[in-house]
Amino acid sequence: MTGVRFHARCTPLLPSGTPPGVLELTVLDVTRADAPARVIAQRRVNTVEAIEIEGVLDDPRHDYAAAMTYTVDGRLAFLSTRRHPIVAGEQQLEIPLTRA
């Protein structure tokens, strides 16, 4: 079975005045509850702005989700705490980040 392409533009929702840091966005296959999530795509940038990511979803029957972290000086400062589904095609997500 061939996969389907996805493209996501994800905007982190951070408090104003957040210091510069590294934003990391990971797309995971979260289908199996009894196994660790498998990384499908990952992108890391020095920004607090929107980040774009694209790749191929291996199996359209599986469940995929985006996770985001923000580090400052190598320390985890913020992270996403809920599931943000990723689907085939184009999409835009706003991902609230919670202080770590």
PyMOL commands that set and color helices and strands:
alter all, ss='L'
color gray80, all
select strands_A, chain A and resi 4-13+22-29+38-45+51-57+64-72+75-79+84-86+89-96+98-99
alter strands_A, ss='S'
color yellow, strands_A
deselect
rebuild
show_as cartoon
